[in-house]
Amino acid sequence: MRDKILDLNTPGLVVEVSKEEAAELGAFEEDALSEEDAQEATEEQED
């Protein structure tokens, strides 16, 4: 995996990693609210 980490610094190079390797590297799935969802939540509180 050390080589993969070093390869991540190479512009234009695509480095494939497994789910386990991604988790070990600190990758995560984005789960933040979209702007639309945030607006809807705000509108619901105003009612």
Backbone as a ProteinNet text record, in pm:
[ID]
protein_1_A
[PRIMARY]
MRDKILDLNTPGLVVEVSKEEAAELGAFEEDALSEEDAQEATEEQED
[TERTIARY]
82.5	0	87.1	207.5	297.1	315.2	330.1	346.8	222.9	104	-19.7	-26.8	14.4	12.2	105.5	222.5	316.5	261.4	193.3	135.6	27.1	-40	-145.5	-92.9	37.6	98.6	136	108.1	142.4	22.9	34.2	-77.4	-120.5	-251.3	-305.2	-307.2	-244.8	-240.5	-362.5	-431.9	-546.7	-497.8	-526.3	-482.6	-606.1	-619.7	-732.8	-698.5	-794.2	-777.5	-903.4	-888.1	-1002.9	-1078.8	-1197.2	-1275.1	-1197.5	-1130.7	-1053.4	-938.3	-868.1	-757.1	-808.8	-920.3	-979.3	-1015.2	-1073.8	-1109.4	-983.9	-879.3	-753.7	-690.5	-711.3	-656.6	-743.9	-859.9	-946	-1050.4	-1072.5	-1175.3	-1312.7	-1409.7	-1544.7	-1645.5	-1767.8	-1875.4	-1940.8	-1954.1	-2015.4	-2162.4	-2205	-2345.3	-2406.5	-2345.5	-2397	-2528.2	-2607.7	-2733	-2703.7	-2789.2	-2778.8	-2835.6	-2810.4	-2864.3	-3017	-3073.6	-3219.2	-3276.4	-3214.2	-3260.5	-3251.9	-3145.9	-3129.8	-3239.2	-3269.8	-3376.9	-3510.2	-3541.3	-3666.2	-3674.5	-3564.7	-3563.7	-3589.6	-3532.7	-3553.4	-3698.4	-3756.7	-3896	-3989.5	-3959.1	-4042.6	-4042	-3929.4	-3919.6	-3996.7	-4010.4	-4080.4	-4231.2	-4283.1	-4428.9	-4482.8
-118.9	0	125.5	115.1	230.6	287.2	199.6	245.2	319.8	270.5	337	477.2	490.6	621.7	717.7	671.1	754.9	790	694.8	719.6	826.3	844.2	944.6	1085.6	1104.3	1235.7	1260.7	1165.5	1179.2	1236.6	1359.9	1421.4	1337.4	1319.7	1247.9	1097.2	1043.7	899.2	854	753.9	698.1	580.9	586.7	481.8	412.6	283.7	207.5	148.6	159.5	102.1	25.3	-73	-150.2	-68.8	-114.3	-46.9	-45.3	-155	-164.5	-64.2	-54.6	39.8	183.6	211	345.2	381.2	287.6	312.8	338.8	262.6	280.1	415.6	465	594.8	710.8	679.3	784.6	835.1	764	805.2	786.7	863.3	853.1	883.8	848.2	878.4	1008	1101	1230.4	1210.6	1261.3	1245.7	1376.9	1486.7	1616.6	1646.6	1733.6	1774.8	1852.7	1834.6	1917.9	2055.1	2152.6	2286.4	2283.1	2203.8	2190.9	2129.5	2024.3	1961.6	2058.7	2138.6	2235.7	2341.4	2387.7	2486.6	2430	2306.3	2242.8	2229.1	2193.9	2179.4	2313.7	2420.4	2553.9	2596.3	2568.7	2604.7	2528.9	2404.6	2324.3	2382.7	2438	2495.3	2626.4	2698	2826.6	2809.6	2692.9	2669.9	2652.7
0	0	0	49.1	50.8	-89.6	-187.8	-326.3	-374.2	-336.1	-376.5	-317.3	-192.4	-126.8	-200.6	-236.5	-310	-447.9	-512.5	-644.3	-640.1	-525.9	-514.2	-537.5	-525.2	-547.1	-692.2	-780.8	-921.5	-996.9	-1046.1	-1118.6	-1238.8	-1253.7	-1367.7	-1353.4	-1251.6	-1232.6	-1152.3	-1203.4	-1133.2	-1049.5	-920.1	-828.3	-773.5	-801.9	-751.9	-615.8	-523.3	-390.6	-353.7	-267.7	-221.2	-116.2	-80.5	23.9	155.1	184	307.5	307	193.7	183.4	193.9	129.3	135.3	278.8	351.6	491.7	574.2	548	621	591.2	468.6	429.9	477.1	534.2	587.6	490.9	381.6	286	348.7	302.7	355.4	245.3	269.2	175.9	220	127.5	158.6	189.9	304	341	391.1	353.6	394.2	321.3	380.5	317.4	191	91.4	-27	7.9	-73.8	-49.1	-47.9	-139	-146.5	-18.4	31.6	155.6	273.1	277.5	385.4	378.4	258.9	242.2	289	250.1	289.7	441.8	505.1	650.5	717.8	662.6	717.6	701.5	585	560	653.4	683.3	772.7	913.9	956.9	1091.7	1102.1	991.3	992.6	1004.4	965.5	968.8	1106.7
[MASK]
+++++++++++++++++++++++++++++++++++++++++++++++

